[in-house]
Amino acid sequence: MNSNSTFLVGVLLAVGGSALAGGVFMLKGERSTPENAVTHLKEYRLIDVMHELQTHSTKLYFAGIAENGELASWYNWKIQQSLSNIKEGRTEPYAYNGWDAIELATMLDIPIKEIDEVIDSGQWSRFEDAYDFLMDTCNACHAATEHS
């Protein structure tokens, strides 16, 4: 082995050994949950949930137009899960001009149920009307809170 190869092997061993020692140190160090550790799910901002709703509702639309019941059902469920972050108080408290986000989120229960019924029945000719009802409800909320 020439001197360059020996040097390179030495550097690799030193770096690798340091990384390994650091890993062992971390394993031996205090790795239990510290007292100040966050033990709950992240608190969402309302804008984060709105982004999720927009993404999932767009994908729901295309799944429904394609009459893909399994995928449409999945995205309708994802919408419900995103809304649960608002309804269960996992977003920052939000009220605007007397409107409460938790109460407003419940407005979507009926259009979501209607979409579920379309998917479950396979009556895809009703999908666009049900989806429009969902979007109209979203837009009504945005108009009421002056976020349209």
TANOR-V754103 format. One record per helix or strand of 2 or more residues. SS is the DSSP state (h for helix, s for strand). FROM is the first residue (numbers start at 0). TO is the last residue. If there is no record, write none. Layout:
ss->[SS,SS]
from->[FROM,FROM]
to->[TO,TO]
This chain:
ss->[h,h,h,s,s,h,h,h]
from->[2,45,68,94,98,100,107,123]
to->[27,64,86,95,99,104,120,143]
